[in-house]
């Protein structure tokens, strides 16, 4: 318990350092790949993201979904990857090879679909090497390049807004 407080503080400092160095570069390159980070404790229907990927014309091979849960006993789904607090070490260290591979992939767009103020979710978003990051309004606006102010339960609104703004930014293939 005592060491956990130090670990959390270490990761918070690392997150702030990462976000303060972040450089936002929005260009008009087309979207070829899409990554999604979401909180399984808030939403379980990951199929919604498949529909969004199809709508913005991302090939299924270039689409990856990753979930996070606080519950260490959750039955992991076979659909993709799911992680918990144990996969994170001190100073933003990632202990899981699959999670590190996801974070190292240079997605054209990363969608962070969560409202929870979990440090691990924020680390996943910040550590991602994605070129353009989209998320829901949170306490720290430095996490995402495009922020959609909507409720988690209103995914259709989120999907329409993402599509609209990606079209405006000329990022969707015709």
C-alpha positions in Angstrom: 0.0 0.0 0.0 2.7 2.4 1.0 4.8 1.7 -2.2 1.6 2.1 -4.3 1.4 5.7 -3.4 5.0 6.3 -4.5 4.3 4.4 -7.8 1.2 6.5 -8.5 3.1 9.7 -7.8 6.0 8.5 -10.0 3.5 7.8 -12.9 1.8 11.2 -12.4 5.1 13.0 -12.7 6.0 11.0 -15.8 2.5 11.7 -17.4 2.9 15.5 -16.8 6.4 15.4 -18.3 5.1 13.5 -21.4 2.2 15.9 -21.9 4.3 19.0 -21.4 6.7 17.9 -24.2 3.9 16.8 -26.6 3.9 18.5 -29.9 0.6 18.6 -31.9 1.1 18.4 -35.7 -2.2 18.2 -37.6 -1.8 17.5 -41.3 -4.1 16.4 -44.1 -2.8 12.8 -44.4 -5.5 10.2 -44.9 -6.5 7.8 -42.2 -5.1 4.3 -42.8 -5.0 2.9 -39.3 -7.1 3.4 -36.1 -6.5 2.5 -32.5 -9.0 2.6 -29.7 -8.4 2.8 -26.0 -11.5 2.4 -23.8 -12.5 1.6 -20.2 -14.3 -1.7 -19.9 -15.7 -0.6 -16.6 -17.6 2.1 -18.4 -18.6 0.5 -21.7 -18.5 -3.1 -22.9 -19.8 -2.9 -26.4 -16.6 -2.6 -28.4 -18.6 -3.4 -31.6 -19.5 0.3 -31.7 -15.9 1.0 -32.6 -16.0 -1.4 -35.5 -18.8 0.6 -37.0 -16.9 3.8 -36.6 -13.8 2.2 -38.3 -16.0 1.2 -41.2 -17.5 4.6 -41.4 -14.1 6.3 -41.7 -12.9 3.6 -44.1 -10.3 1.9 -42.1 -9.4 -1.6 -43.2 -10.1 -4.2 -40.4 -6.4 -5.2 -40.5 -5.4 -1.7 -39.5 -7.9 -1.5 -36.7 -7.0 -2.3 -33.1 -9.0 -2.1 -29.9 -7.6 -2.2 -26.4 -9.5 -2.3 -23.1 -8.6 -1.4 -19.6 -10.3 -2.5 -16.4 -9.6 -1.9 -12.7 -11.0 -5.4 -11.9 -8.2 -7.9 -12.0 -10.6 -10.8 -12.0 -12.4 -9.8 -15.2 -12.8 -12.5 -17.7 -10.6 -11.3 -20.6 -12.5 -11.3 -23.9 -10.9 -13.0 -26.9 -11.8 -10.1 -29.1 -8.6 -8.2 -28.4 -6.4 -7.0 -25.6 -7.4 -6.1 -22.0 -5.1 -4.7 -19.3 -5.2 -3.6 -15.7 -3.1 -1.8 -13.2 -0.6 -4.6 -12.9 0.7 -4.0 -16.4 2.1 -0.6 -15.4 5.3 -0.1 -13.4 7.1 3.0 -12.1 7.8 6.1 -14.2 5.4 5.0 -17.0 7.1 1.7 -17.5 4.9 -0.8 -19.4 5.3 -4.4 -18.1 3.3 -6.1 -20.8 4.8 -6.8 -24.3 1.4 -6.7 -26.1 0.5 -3.4 -24.5 3.9 -1.9 -25.4 3.4 -3.1 -29.0 0.0 -1.3 -29.2 1.5 1.9 -27.8 4.4 1.8 -30.2 2.2 1.4 -33.3 2.0 4.6 -35.2 -1.8 4.8 -35.7 -3.0 7.6 -37.9 -5.8 8.2 -35.3 -6.2 7.0 -31.7 -9.6 7.3 -30.1 -9.6 7.5 -26.3 -13.2 6.7 -25.2 -13.4 7.0 -21.5 -14.4 9.5 -18.8 -12.7 7.8 -15.8 -9.8 9.7 -14.3 -7.7 6.5 -14.2 -4.0 7.3 -14.4 -3.4 4.1 -16.4 -5.9 5.2 -19.1 -4.2 8.6 -19.4 -0.8 6.9 -19.6 -2.0 4.7 -22.4 -3.3 7.7 -24.3 -0.1 9.8 -23.6 2.3 7.0 -24.4 0.6 6.1 -27.7 2.7 7.1 -30.8 -0.5 7.9 -32.7 -0.3 10.9 -35.0 -3.8 12.3 -34.1 -5.7 11.7 -30.9 -9.4 12.0 -30.4 -11.2 11.8 -27.1 -14.1 12.8 -24.9 -13.8 16.0 -22.8 -11.7 15.3 -19.7 -10.0 17.3 -17.0 -6.7 17.4 -18.9 -7.1 18.7 -22.4 -3.5 18.0 -23.3 -4.3 14.3 -23.8 -6.1 14.7 -27.1 -5.9 16.8 -30.3 -9.7 16.7 -30.9 -12.0 16.7 -28.0 -15.7 15.9 -28.3 -17.9 17.0 -25.5 -20.5 14.2 -25.2 -21.8 11.6 -22.8 -20.4 8.0 -23.0 -24.0 6.7 -23.6 -24.3 8.9 -26.7 -21.9 7.0 -28.9 -23.9 7.9 -32.1 -23.3 11.6 -31.4 -19.6 10.9 -30.8 -19.4 8.9 -34.0 -21.1 11.6 -36.0 -18.9 14.4 -34.6 -15.7 12.4 -35.1 -16.7 11.7 -38.7 -17.7 15.4 -39.3 -14.4 16.8 -37.9 -12.2 14.2 -39.7 -14.0 15.1 -42.9 -13.4 18.8 -42.3 -9.7 18.1 -41.6 -9.6 16.1 -44.9 -8.4 12.9 -43.2 -11.0 10.5 -44.6 -10.3 8.6 -47.9 -12.9 9.1 -50.6 
